[in-house]
Each structure stands twice: as C-alpha cells, then as structure tokens.
Amino acid sequence: MTATDASTAAPTTNGANLLVDALQNNGIETIYGLVGIPVTDFARLAQSRGMRYIGFRHEASAGNAAAIAGFLTGKPGVCLTVSAPGFLNGLVSLAAATVNCFPMIQISGSSDRHIIDLQRGDYEELDQLATAKPLVKAAYRIDRPEDVGLGVARAIRTAVSGRPGGVYLDVPADVLSAALDADQGARSIITLVDPAPAQLPAPSAVDRALEVLRSAEKPLLVIGKGAAYAQADEAITTFVESTGIPFLPMSMAKGLIPDGHPQSAAAARSLAMTNADVVVLLGARLNWLLSHGNSPKWNADATFVQVDISATEIDSNQPIAAPLVGDIASVVGLLNDRLAKEPWTVPQQWRDQLAEKTATNVAKMATRLDAPHSPMGFYGALKVLKQVFQDFPETYLVNEGANTLDMTRDIVDMHKPRHRLDTGTWGVMGVGMGYAIAAAVETGQPVIAVEGDSAFGFSGMELETICRYKLPIITIIFNNGGIYKGDYVNNASSDPGPTVLDASAHYEKLIEAFDGTGYYATTPQELDDAVRAALAAGTPAVINAVIDPTVGTESGHLTSLNPSVTIAAPPHQ
C-alpha cells in the first residue's frame, strides 16, 4: 500500500470500541470487574472513553456489585471478568442475581473457539457459554465485531424485560481486537426502545382480584423485593393507605413504606400470617422465605392473590385464587384507579388486633434492647444502630451473616425504599462488600455494612477496593468469634471446632493497612461513638464490634434447616 492509499483508507474501529459504544449508547456508564487476559485493554479503553471502571480483588465481589447495581437502578449492572476461572468466579454472582431477579450482565473474555471446540488445550480453555446456560436467564456469544451491538442489545433487553435476571455475554479475544469499517460499526449499534415494556393484566383479572379482596375480613399485603425493584413506591403507598390494609415487608422491601408506619404488621408477623384470610403477594414469592404458604405458619384456609411479572410463578406453591400477571407499577396503578371509584377499606377490628399485638411486641423488644449485657451482646449493639439509622435515614444498610442478619433485620428500622440490601433468596454469604461498594458508587450516599465475622471473611479483601476508590463505607464486624457463635468446644482434638473463629482478631487493623480508619468497640457507647465519628468523617472505616461469644443461635433463625446428625460414637476396635 502506498502513502496515498493509506491516507485515503476508510477509518476503522474494533470490537472493543464497539462494545463501549453499545453500552454507553444504552445508558450504561459503570463496569465492575477484575481484569486480566483478554480484557485488560478493554477496561482501559472503557475508562479512557468516560466509563467508570471499578476494579475488585475477586470476581464474585465484582459480580455482587453489578447485581445490586441492577436492583438499585433498574438498569443491568455490568461485571467484567477474564476467561475460565475468572468467569466461574463471577458466575456464582450471576446465578444469584438470576435467582434474586436482579438485572445483570456478565461480560467475559474467552479463548479461541476452534481450539476450545476440539478441546486442544488452550489458555484457560472452557466452554463458557455451555457452562453458563443452565444457571442464568440467557447466555449469548458474540462471534463477529459487527454483532457486538446486537449482542449487547439482546443482553440488556433480556436482563430487564419480564422477570429480570442475569445474562452471560461471551466475547472471545479475537472479537475484541477484530477490525471493522467505522461506518459499518456505527450502523451496527442498537439503541433500545422501551427495553422493559409495561405489562398489564386483563380487566377481568383485576375484577377477580378486587372481588376476592372485598370478601376479606383479615387481609394482609406481603411486599417483596420485587415491589422494591419496581420503584412504584408512591402508588404502593397510596394502595396501602387508601385501603388501610396491614402490610408485611420482606427483608429487602423494608423502608418502601417506612417501618414505623402504623399499618406495618412486621412486629405482629406470626399473628398476621396465621390469621390472614386473604393474602396479597406483591412482588413476593411463596418460596422457603414464606414457608411456601403452608400451615401452620399460615392460615390453612387463606386465599391468595398474587401480583407477579411472571405467569410461571403463579400456583408454584399454593393455588392462587386471583393472579395478576403484569409489572407491579401497572397493576397497582389499575387497582388504585378502581379503588378510587369504588372504595374499600379493611375492617377496623383486624387493624386494631394487629396494632395491639404490635404494641406488645415492640415493648418486649424495647426491654431486650435496654437490658445491660457485658460483654456486649447483639441487642446492645443493635440498639445503637437502630438509633443511627433513625438519625441518618439516607444511609444505606448492607447486612449479612446468620444472627447478625436475622437480628439486624428485626431490630433496625428502615425509612427509605431500597436502602436495605442483604443476602436475598439464596441467603448467600459474601455479598456484603460488593453490595456496599455498588451502593456507594451508584447512589453517592454513605453505606454501613453490618457483617457477621464469618460473612465478612468471604470478601474482606475488598476493603482495599473501598479505600482505593475512597468510598464512604463503614464496615461494622460483629465479632463473636464464630459462625453462629464462638463458644463451641471440640472435645475430640486440639483443633478448633468447625464453627469457631478467632474472637481475639483485630479486624480494624485490616483497613489501616490501606489508610482507612479502624475502631475497636467493646461497649454500646464505644460503638455509638465510633459509628458517628466514621459517618462524620465520610471516609472508609472498619469498626470491630466485639460481641459476647456465648450469644447467638445455631444457623440464626434457620435452625430447623440445619439437620442434627449427632449419633453415639462407635466403640474403639
């Protein structure tokens, strides 16, 4: 080629640039990931073109961050990984996002197809597409640079439409570097129109649901995290307050309507569930978290109304008398329109019954919270945090552990929607640091991660990530020296028991290695002082909150799911 030929050659682009184009063109500006072969230069390119890249120390944490970003924003969070082992590390988070119904896309580099397909032993060889398919909502591979725009468009629409979930997008190394005419590349980029269209139930379905509701003497509304994801907060509040229906928020729906609302039945949960004659499930599934709708946890004669985006969820555990299949914002809007014309309110006797039980249980909890305990117990520590979140309601709460999660959920009230983020449907440990990082990045608000010492260990190295990006995250570690608690004694050998951790660990020293601030708290007052100082500073901090190792319950509130297999030891031969 002569110099003249070179000067007149058509400009080109490549797969990596087109991938940035496709993401940015659809409003995605943040990538959570961990780089290496073959995606290192792609991350640099994305950053140079104005995308924010948040680099993690483990792909599972990057994936957890992307998953919760999807929940918070309604747009798919994006996780970037290397091939094979890195892909597999991220896949756990992508599968959990799918189970939780969070929109997420995992983009992973991969090896050459012609080597993988003949199993010739390429660098990090793995058929990643086939591996991902059974665990996610959908999996796609982009084989040509001209298909990058199409692949991203399909991934985004699949992740957010219908029931949200995780999508895997396989991008082989040669596609990232492959050249393409710039004009052809520009034409290949797709801007999605209405990626998650409204879905409305038939008018007859609305009629049926209202007929069932009007027949109720003791109705109950169960608000799930699907309702929180829908961001239909005002419409849901209108439905609750116009009807007077008592509501029971699931864990990640706490705060959609403030926990202190007089119609909240959270403190009278057992009474509400065992007596409700009509139960409206709003973005909540009758899975293990709700005992599958079974007696004795529920009234055996209860009638169920279910609002869900997915028709296949209906009747999955109990017969649903009135299914309302559609997106929550549309369904609740239709109900409100009808109720404005034909009002209905809950019988006052039922509301009074629940209010009386709520008052009794709140008083009992206050007694527990006020009781002195030395060493510091969960109740003393959580009384402090309950007041902190009352005083700083914009602060996000990330929560994981066994007793740490269960007791924090029950004690610490939430005042804003989507401000409590926890282990979700699978109850996965290790989500905490990734969730906290994404919450800080996506919202710009302070985050307090309340972690059991065991749960923290899954992703504790992300403290370096928090400090590197100078995020306003306070990590509080409830250190009782064990999984569940720390007083188990192994009488068979000198090894620690399976549930025992190091109660003398100074976790606060970890963040000091990265120029964060560490605090050590052994009393509620010390904890209160530390939290408020850390919030005032607005910089990364760890608080090692030392908890009595003798307090806690095996498996938290899930003791019945952890079978006892203890038998008499056989005689020595």
C-alpha positions as CSV (number, residue, x, y, z in Angstrom):
1,M,0.0,0.0,0.0
2,T,1.4,3.4,-1.0
3,A,1.3,6.5,1.3
4,T,-1.6,7.8,-0.8
5,D,-3.5,4.6,-0.4
6,A,-3.1,4.7,3.4
7,S,-4.3,8.3,3.6
8,T,-7.5,7.5,1.7
9,A,-8.3,4.2,3.5
10,A,-11.6,4.2,5.3
11,P,-11.4,4.7,9.1
12,T,-11.8,1.5,11.2
13,T,-13.0,0.6,14.6
14,N,-12.8,-2.7,16.5
15,G,-14.8,-5.0,18.7
16,A,-13.7,-3.4,22.0
17,N,-14.6,0.1,20.9
18,L,-18.0,-1.1,19.6
19,L,-18.6,-2.8,23.0
20,V,-18.1,0.6,24.7
21,D,-20.3,2.2,22.1
22,A,-23.1,-0.3,22.7
23,L,-23.0,0.0,26.4
24,Q,-22.8,3.8,26.5
25,N,-25.5,4.2,23.8
26,N,-27.9,2.4,26.2
27,G,-27.1,4.4,29.3
28,I,-24.6,2.0,31.0
29,E,-21.7,4.0,32.3
30,T,-20.2,1.8,35.0
31,I,-18.4,-1.5,34.9
32,Y,-17.5,-3.6,37.9
33,G,-14.7,-6.1,37.3
34,L,-11.3,-7.7,37.6
35,V,-9.0,-7.5,34.6
36,G,-6.5,-9.9,33.0
37,I,-6.2,-11.8,29.7
38,P,-8.0,-11.0,27.4
39,V,-10.0,-7.9,28.8
40,T,-7.3,-5.7,30.3
41,D,-7.1,-3.2,27.4
42,F,-10.8,-3.2,27.0
43,A,-11.1,-1.9,30.6
44,R,-8.5,0.8,29.9
45,L,-10.4,1.7,26.8
46,A,-13.7,2.0,28.5
47,Q,-12.2,4.2,31.2
48,S,-10.5,6.4,28.7
49,R,-13.8,6.9,26.9
50,G,-15.6,8.1,30.0
51,M,-17.0,4.9,31.5
52,R,-16.3,4.3,35.2
53,Y,-14.4,1.1,35.9
54,I,-14.4,-0.2,39.5
55,G,-11.7,-2.8,39.9
56,F,-12.2,-5.5,42.5
57,R,-10.0,-8.1,44.2
58,H,-12.3,-11.1,43.4
59,E,-14.7,-11.6,40.6
60,A,-17.5,-12.8,42.9
61,S,-17.5,-9.4,44.6
62,A,-17.5,-7.6,41.3
63,G,-20.5,-9.7,40.3
64,N,-22.3,-9.0,43.5
65,A,-21.7,-5.3,43.0
66,A,-23.1,-5.5,39.4
67,A,-26.1,-7.4,40.7
68,I,-27.1,-4.9,43.3
69,A,-26.5,-2.0,41.0
70,G,-29.1,-3.6,38.8
71,F,-31.5,-3.8,41.7
72,L,-30.9,-0.2,42.7
73,T,-31.1,1.4,39.2
74,G,-33.3,-0.8,37.2
75,K,-30.6,-1.0,34.5
76,P,-28.4,-4.1,34.2
77,G,-25.3,-3.9,36.3
78,V,-22.2,-5.0,34.3
79,C,-19.5,-7.3,35.5
80,L,-16.3,-7.8,33.5
81,T,-14.2,-10.9,34.0
82,V,-11.3,-12.8,32.4
83,S,-11.9,-16.3,30.9
84,A,-12.4,-19.7,32.6
85,P,-11.6,-19.4,36.4
86,G,-12.5,-15.7,36.4
87,F,-15.6,-16.4,34.5
88,L,-16.5,-19.1,37.0
89,N,-15.9,-16.9,40.0
90,G,-18.3,-14.3,38.5
91,L,-20.8,-16.9,37.5
92,V,-21.8,-17.6,41.1
93,S,-22.9,-13.9,41.4
94,L,-24.7,-14.0,38.1
95,A,-26.6,-17.1,39.1
96,A,-27.6,-15.5,42.4
97,A,-28.7,-12.4,40.5
98,T,-30.9,-14.6,38.4
99,V,-32.5,-16.2,41.5
100,N,-33.0,-12.8,43.1
101,C,-34.4,-11.3,39.8
102,F,-31.8,-8.6,39.6
103,P,-30.8,-7.4,36.1
104,M,-27.1,-8.1,35.5
105,I,-24.8,-8.8,32.5
106,Q,-21.5,-10.6,32.9
107,I,-19.2,-10.0,30.1
108,S,-16.3,-12.4,30.0
109,G,-13.4,-12.8,27.6
110,S,-12.9,-16.3,26.2
111,S,-10.4,-18.3,24.3
112,D,-10.4,-19.2,20.6
113,R,-13.4,-21.2,19.6
114,H,-11.6,-23.5,17.1
115,I,-9.3,-24.7,19.9
116,I,-12.0,-24.9,22.6
117,D,-14.4,-26.9,20.5
118,L,-11.8,-29.6,19.8
119,Q,-10.5,-29.5,23.3
120,R,-7.0,-28.8,22.2
121,G,-5.9,-27.3,25.5
122,D,-5.9,-23.5,25.0
123,Y,-5.0,-21.0,27.7
124,E,-7.9,-21.0,30.2
125,E,-9.9,-23.3,28.0
126,L,-13.6,-23.7,28.9
127,D,-16.8,-23.8,27.0
128,Q,-18.2,-20.8,29.0
129,L,-21.4,-20.4,27.0
130,A,-22.5,-24.0,27.7
131,T,-21.4,-23.7,31.4
132,A,-23.5,-20.6,32.0
133,K,-26.7,-21.6,30.2
134,P,-28.3,-23.7,32.9
135,L,-27.6,-21.1,35.6
136,V,-28.7,-17.8,34.1
137,K,-31.7,-16.2,32.3
138,A,-29.9,-16.3,29.0
139,A,-26.4,-16.7,27.6
140,Y,-25.1,-15.3,24.3
141,R,-21.8,-15.3,22.4
142,I,-20.6,-12.6,20.0
143,D,-18.6,-14.2,17.2
144,R,-18.1,-11.1,14.9
145,P,-17.4,-7.4,15.7
146,E,-20.4,-6.4,13.6
147,D,-22.6,-8.3,16.0
148,V,-21.4,-6.5,19.2
149,G,-24.3,-4.0,19.0
150,L,-26.8,-6.8,18.6
151,G,-25.3,-8.9,21.3
152,V,-25.4,-6.0,23.9
153,A,-28.9,-5.1,22.9
154,R,-30.2,-8.6,23.3
155,A,-28.4,-8.9,26.7
156,I,-29.9,-5.7,28.0
157,R,-33.4,-6.4,26.9
158,T,-33.3,-9.9,28.2
159,A,-31.9,-8.8,31.6
160,V,-34.6,-6.2,32.3
161,S,-37.7,-7.4,30.5
162,G,-40.3,-9.7,32.1
163,R,-38.8,-11.2,35.2
164,P,-35.3,-9.6,35.5
165,G,-32.3,-11.8,35.7
166,G,-28.7,-12.4,34.9
167,V,-27.4,-12.7,31.3
168,Y,-24.0,-14.0,30.3
169,L,-22.3,-12.4,27.3
170,D,-19.3,-14.3,25.9
171,V,-16.8,-12.2,24.0
172,P,-13.8,-14.1,22.5
173,A,-10.5,-12.4,22.5
174,D,-10.3,-12.2,18.7
175,V,-13.6,-10.3,18.6
176,L,-12.3,-7.6,20.9
177,S,-9.4,-6.9,18.6
178,A,-11.1,-7.5,15.2
179,A,-11.2,-4.5,13.0
180,L,-14.3,-3.3,11.2
181,D,-15.2,-0.3,8.9
182,A,-16.1,2.5,11.3
183,D,-19.3,3.5,9.4
184,Q,-20.4,-0.2,9.4
185,G,-19.6,-0.4,13.1
186,A,-21.6,2.8,13.9
187,R,-24.6,1.4,12.0
188,S,-24.5,-1.8,13.9
189,I,-25.1,-0.2,17.3
190,I,-28.7,-0.5,18.5
191,T,-30.4,1.9,20.9
192,L,-33.1,0.0,22.7
193,V,-36.6,1.4,22.7
194,D,-38.7,0.5,25.7
195,P,-36.5,-2.4,26.9
196,A,-38.9,-3.3,29.7
197,P,-42.3,-2.6,28.4
198,A,-45.3,-2.3,30.7
199,Q,-47.4,-5.5,31.1
200,L,-51.0,-5.1,32.2
201,P,-53.3,-7.8,33.4
202,A,-56.7,-8.3,31.7
203,P,-59.5,-6.2,33.2
204,S,-61.2,-9.5,34.2
205,A,-58.2,-10.4,36.3
206,V,-58.4,-7.0,38.1
207,D,-62.1,-7.6,38.7
208,R,-61.4,-11.0,40.2
209,A,-58.7,-9.7,42.5
210,L,-60.8,-6.9,43.8
211,E,-63.7,-9.3,44.4
212,V,-61.5,-11.6,46.5
213,L,-60.1,-8.6,48.4
214,R,-63.6,-7.2,49.2
215,S,-64.5,-10.5,50.7
216,A,-61.7,-10.4,53.2
217,E,-62.2,-9.8,56.9
218,K,-58.5,-10.1,57.8
219,P,-56.4,-9.2,54.7
220,L,-52.7,-8.9,54.6
221,L,-50.3,-7.4,52.0
222,V,-46.9,-9.0,51.7
223,I,-44.4,-6.7,50.0
224,G,-41.5,-8.4,48.4
225,K,-38.2,-7.1,46.9
226,G,-39.8,-7.3,43.5
227,A,-42.0,-4.4,44.6
228,A,-39.0,-2.5,45.8
229,Y,-37.3,-3.1,42.5
230,A,-40.3,-1.8,40.6
231,Q,-39.8,1.7,42.1
232,A,-43.6,2.2,42.3
233,D,-43.3,3.5,45.9
234,E,-45.9,6.2,45.7
235,A,-48.5,4.0,44.0
236,I,-47.9,1.2,46.6
237,T,-48.2,3.7,49.5
238,T,-51.4,5.0,48.0
239,F,-52.9,1.5,47.8
240,V,-51.9,0.7,51.4
241,E,-53.2,4.0,52.9
242,S,-56.4,4.2,50.9
243,T,-57.4,0.7,51.9
244,G,-56.0,0.5,55.4
245,I,-54.5,-2.9,54.6
246,P,-51.9,-4.2,57.0
247,F,-48.6,-4.9,55.3
248,L,-45.7,-7.3,56.0
249,P,-42.4,-6.2,54.2
250,M,-39.9,-8.8,53.2
251,S,-36.4,-8.0,54.2
252,M,-35.3,-6.0,51.1
253,A,-38.7,-4.3,50.9
254,K,-38.2,-2.8,54.3
255,G,-38.4,1.0,54.0
256,L,-40.5,1.0,50.8
257,I,-43.1,2.2,53.3
258,P,-41.3,3.3,56.5
259,D,-41.1,0.5,59.1
260,G,-42.7,2.8,61.6
261,H,-45.9,3.1,59.6
262,P,-49.0,2.3,61.7
263,Q,-50.2,-0.3,59.2
264,S,-46.9,-2.3,59.3
265,A,-47.5,-5.8,60.7
266,A,-43.8,-6.7,60.9
267,A,-43.9,-6.8,64.7
268,A,-47.0,-8.9,64.7
269,R,-45.8,-11.2,61.9
270,S,-46.9,-14.5,63.4
271,L,-50.4,-13.3,64.2
272,A,-50.8,-11.7,60.8
273,M,-49.7,-14.8,58.9
274,T,-51.7,-17.3,60.9
275,N,-54.9,-15.3,60.9
276,A,-55.0,-13.6,57.5
277,D,-57.9,-14.9,55.3
278,V,-56.8,-13.1,52.1
279,V,-53.1,-12.6,51.4
280,V,-52.0,-10.3,48.6
281,L,-48.4,-11.1,47.4
282,L,-46.9,-8.0,45.8
283,G,-43.6,-8.9,44.2
284,A,-43.1,-11.7,46.8
285,R,-42.8,-15.4,46.0
286,L,-44.2,-18.2,48.2
287,N,-40.8,-19.8,48.5
288,W,-39.0,-21.0,51.6
289,L,-38.8,-17.5,52.9
290,L,-42.6,-17.6,53.3
291,S,-42.8,-21.3,54.3
292,H,-44.2,-22.0,50.9
293,G,-47.6,-20.6,52.1
294,N,-48.1,-23.7,54.3
295,S,-49.8,-24.2,57.6
296,P,-49.0,-23.8,60.5
297,K,-47.1,-20.7,59.5
298,W,-50.1,-19.6,57.5
299,N,-53.8,-19.8,57.9
300,A,-54.6,-23.1,56.3
301,D,-57.8,-21.5,54.8
302,A,-56.1,-18.4,53.4
303,T,-56.9,-17.3,49.9
304,F,-54.0,-15.9,47.9
305,V,-53.9,-13.0,45.4
306,Q,-50.6,-12.7,43.6
307,V,-49.1,-9.9,41.6
308,D,-46.1,-11.1,39.6
309,I,-44.4,-10.3,36.3
310,S,-44.0,-14.0,35.5
311,A,-47.0,-16.2,34.9
312,T,-45.0,-19.3,35.7
313,E,-44.7,-18.1,39.3
314,I,-48.4,-18.4,39.8
315,D,-49.6,-21.6,41.6
316,S,-45.9,-22.6,42.2
317,N,-46.6,-23.5,45.9
318,Q,-50.2,-22.7,46.6
319,P,-53.3,-22.3,44.4
320,I,-53.7,-18.6,43.5
321,A,-57.3,-17.5,43.5
322,A,-56.7,-14.3,41.7
323,P,-53.5,-14.0,39.7
324,L,-52.5,-10.5,38.5
325,V,-49.7,-11.1,35.9
326,G,-48.0,-7.8,35.0
327,D,-45.5,-5.3,36.1
328,I,-46.1,-4.0,39.6
329,A,-46.4,-0.3,38.7
330,S,-49.1,-1.0,36.1
331,V,-51.0,-3.5,38.3
332,V,-51.0,-1.3,41.4
333,G,-52.0,1.7,39.2
334,L,-55.0,-0.2,37.9
335,L,-56.0,-1.3,41.4
336,N,-55.8,2.3,42.6
337,D,-57.8,3.6,39.7
338,R,-60.6,1.1,40.5
339,L,-60.5,1.7,44.2
340,A,-60.7,5.5,43.8
341,K,-64.0,4.9,42.0
342,E,-65.2,2.1,44.3
343,P,-63.5,2.5,47.7
344,W,-62.9,-0.4,50.0
345,T,-61.3,-0.4,53.4
346,V,-60.1,-3.1,55.8
347,P,-62.3,-3.8,58.8
348,Q,-61.1,-1.8,61.8
349,Q,-61.3,-4.8,64.2
350,W,-58.5,-6.6,62.3
351,R,-56.3,-3.5,62.2
352,D,-56.9,-3.0,66.0
353,Q,-56.0,-6.6,66.7
354,L,-52.7,-6.3,64.9
355,A,-51.9,-2.9,66.4
356,E,-52.4,-4.3,69.9
357,K,-50.0,-7.2,69.2
358,T,-47.5,-4.8,67.6
359,A,-47.5,-2.6,70.7
360,T,-47.0,-5.6,73.0
361,N,-44.1,-7.0,70.9
362,V,-42.5,-3.6,70.5
363,A,-42.5,-3.2,74.2
364,K,-40.9,-6.6,74.7
365,M,-38.2,-5.8,72.2
366,A,-37.5,-2.4,74.0
367,T,-37.0,-4.4,77.2
368,R,-34.4,-6.6,75.5
369,L,-32.7,-3.7,73.9
370,D,-32.4,-1.8,77.2
371,A,-31.2,-4.8,79.2
372,P,-27.5,-4.3,80.2
373,H,-25.2,-7.1,78.9
374,S,-21.5,-7.5,79.5
375,P,-19.7,-8.4,77.3
376,M,-21.7,-6.5,74.6
377,G,-24.5,-8.6,73.0
378,F,-26.4,-8.3,69.8
379,Y,-29.2,-6.4,71.4
380,G,-27.0,-3.7,72.9
381,A,-25.1,-3.2,69.6
382,L,-28.3,-3.1,67.5
383,K,-30.0,-0.6,69.8
384,V,-27.2,1.7,68.8
385,L,-27.6,1.1,65.1
386,K,-31.4,1.4,65.3
387,Q,-30.9,4.9,66.5
388,V,-28.2,5.7,64.0
389,F,-30.4,4.8,61.1
390,Q,-33.2,6.8,62.7
391,D,-30.9,9.8,62.7
392,F,-29.3,9.2,59.3
393,P,-32.2,7.7,57.2
394,E,-30.4,8.3,53.9
395,T,-27.7,5.9,54.8
396,Y,-27.7,2.5,53.1
397,L,-27.6,-0.7,55.2
398,V,-25.9,-3.8,53.8
399,N,-26.4,-6.8,56.0
400,E,-25.1,-10.4,56.0
401,G,-24.5,-13.1,58.5
402,A,-26.6,-15.6,60.5
403,N,-27.6,-14.0,63.8
404,T,-26.2,-10.7,62.5
405,L,-28.6,-10.6,59.6
406,D,-31.6,-12.0,61.4
407,M,-31.4,-9.7,64.4
408,T,-30.5,-6.6,62.4
409,R,-33.5,-7.2,60.1
410,D,-35.8,-7.5,63.0
411,I,-34.5,-4.6,65.1
412,V,-33.2,-1.8,62.8
413,D,-36.0,0.1,61.1
414,M,-35.6,1.3,57.5
415,H,-37.1,4.7,56.5
416,K,-36.3,4.8,52.8
417,P,-37.0,2.4,49.9
418,R,-34.2,0.2,48.6
419,H,-31.9,1.2,51.5
420,R,-31.6,-2.3,53.0
421,L,-29.6,-4.8,50.9
422,D,-29.0,-8.3,52.1
423,T,-28.4,-11.9,51.1
424,G,-31.7,-12.4,49.3
425,T,-33.4,-15.5,48.1
426,W,-30.4,-17.8,48.3
427,G,-29.1,-16.4,51.6
428,V,-25.6,-16.2,50.0
429,M,-22.7,-15.2,52.3
430,G,-20.0,-12.9,50.9
431,V,-22.2,-10.4,49.1
432,G,-21.6,-7.6,51.7
433,M,-18.6,-5.8,50.4
434,G,-19.7,-5.9,46.7
435,Y,-23.1,-4.7,47.6
436,A,-21.7,-1.9,49.8
437,I,-19.3,-0.7,47.0
438,A,-22.0,-0.6,44.4
439,A,-24.5,1.2,46.7
440,A,-21.9,3.9,47.4
441,V,-20.9,4.2,43.7
442,E,-24.5,4.2,42.3
443,T,-26.1,6.5,44.9
444,G,-23.3,8.6,46.3
445,Q,-24.7,8.1,49.8
446,P,-22.9,6.7,52.9
447,V,-23.2,3.0,53.4
448,I,-23.0,1.0,56.6
449,A,-22.3,-2.7,56.1
450,V,-23.2,-4.7,59.2
451,E,-21.3,-8.0,58.9
452,G,-21.1,-11.2,60.8
453,D,-17.4,-12.1,61.4
454,S,-17.9,-15.2,59.3
455,A,-19.7,-13.5,56.5
456,F,-17.1,-10.7,56.3
457,G,-14.3,-13.3,55.7
458,F,-15.8,-14.2,52.3
459,S,-14.9,-10.8,50.8
460,G,-12.9,-8.9,53.3
461,M,-10.1,-8.1,50.9
462,E,-12.4,-5.7,49.2
463,L,-11.6,-3.2,52.0
464,E,-8.7,-2.3,49.7
465,T,-11.1,-1.6,46.9
466,I,-13.2,0.6,49.2
467,C,-10.1,2.6,50.2
468,R,-8.7,2.8,46.7
469,Y,-11.8,4.5,45.5
470,K,-12.2,6.4,48.7
471,L,-15.8,5.3,49.2
472,P,-17.9,6.4,52.2
473,I,-18.4,2.9,53.6
474,I,-18.3,1.9,57.2
475,T,-17.9,-1.8,57.7
476,I,-19.1,-3.0,61.2
477,I,-18.0,-6.5,62.0
478,F,-20.0,-8.2,64.8
479,N,-17.1,-10.3,66.2
480,N,-18.4,-13.1,68.4
481,G,-15.7,-15.5,67.3
482,G,-17.6,-17.9,65.3
483,I,-20.1,-19.0,62.7
484,Y,-23.3,-18.5,64.7
485,K,-21.3,-18.1,68.0
486,G,-17.8,-18.7,69.3
487,D,-18.1,-21.0,72.3
488,Y,-18.3,-24.4,70.7
489,V,-15.7,-26.8,72.2
490,N,-14.1,-29.6,70.1
491,N,-13.5,-32.4,72.6
492,A,-12.1,-34.8,70.0
493,S,-8.8,-33.0,69.3
494,S,-6.9,-29.8,69.8
495,D,-8.3,-28.3,66.6
496,P,-10.9,-25.5,66.8
497,G,-14.5,-26.6,66.3
498,P,-16.0,-26.2,62.8
499,T,-17.9,-23.1,63.8
500,V,-15.1,-21.4,65.8
501,L,-13.2,-18.3,64.5
502,D,-10.6,-16.1,66.3
503,A,-12.5,-14.0,68.7
504,S,-9.3,-12.0,69.5
505,A,-9.0,-10.9,65.9
506,H,-8.4,-7.2,65.4
507,Y,-10.3,-6.7,62.2
508,E,-10.0,-3.0,62.4
509,K,-6.3,-3.3,61.7
510,L,-7.0,-4.6,58.2
511,I,-8.3,-1.3,56.9
512,E,-5.5,0.6,58.5
513,A,-3.1,-1.2,56.1
514,F,-4.9,0.7,53.3
515,D,-5.0,4.1,55.0
516,G,-8.6,3.7,56.3
517,T,-9.7,4.2,59.8
518,G,-10.1,1.4,62.3
519,Y,-12.2,1.4,65.5
520,Y,-12.4,-1.1,68.3
521,A,-15.7,-1.2,70.3
522,T,-16.5,-3.4,73.3
523,T,-19.5,-1.5,74.6
524,P,-22.6,0.1,73.1
525,Q,-21.3,3.6,73.9
526,E,-18.0,2.9,72.2
527,L,-19.9,1.5,69.2
528,D,-22.1,4.6,69.0
529,D,-19.1,6.9,69.3
530,A,-17.3,5.0,66.5
531,V,-20.2,5.0,64.1
532,R,-21.0,8.6,64.5
533,A,-17.3,9.6,64.1
534,A,-17.0,7.5,61.0
535,L,-20.2,9.0,59.5
536,A,-18.9,12.5,60.2
537,A,-15.6,11.7,58.5
538,G,-17.2,10.2,55.4
539,T,-14.2,8.1,54.7
540,P,-13.6,4.3,54.7
541,A,-13.7,2.8,58.1
542,V,-14.0,-0.6,59.9
543,I,-15.5,-1.0,63.4
544,N,-14.6,-4.2,65.2
545,A,-17.6,-4.6,67.5
546,V,-16.7,-7.3,70.0
547,I,-19.8,-9.4,70.8
548,D,-20.2,-12.0,73.6
549,P,-19.1,-15.3,72.0
550,T,-21.8,-17.2,74.0
551,V,-24.7,-15.4,72.4
552,G,-26.3,-16.4,69.1
553,T,-28.3,-19.3,67.7
554,E,-27.1,-22.1,65.5
555,S,-28.0,-21.0,61.9
556,G,-29.7,-17.9,63.2
557,H,-33.5,-18.1,62.5
558,L,-32.9,-21.2,60.3
559,T,-32.0,-23.8,62.9
560,S,-34.6,-26.2,61.5
561,L,-32.8,-26.2,58.1
562,N,-29.5,-27.4,59.6
563,P,-30.1,-31.1,60.5
564,S,-28.7,-32.6,63.6
565,V,-26.7,-35.8,62.7
566,T,-25.1,-36.5,66.1
567,I,-25.0,-40.2,67.0
568,A,-23.2,-42.2,69.6
569,A,-19.6,-42.8,68.7
570,P,-18.8,-46.5,67.8
571,P,-16.7,-48.4,70.3
572,H,-12.9,-48.5,69.5
573,Q,-11.8,-51.7,67.9
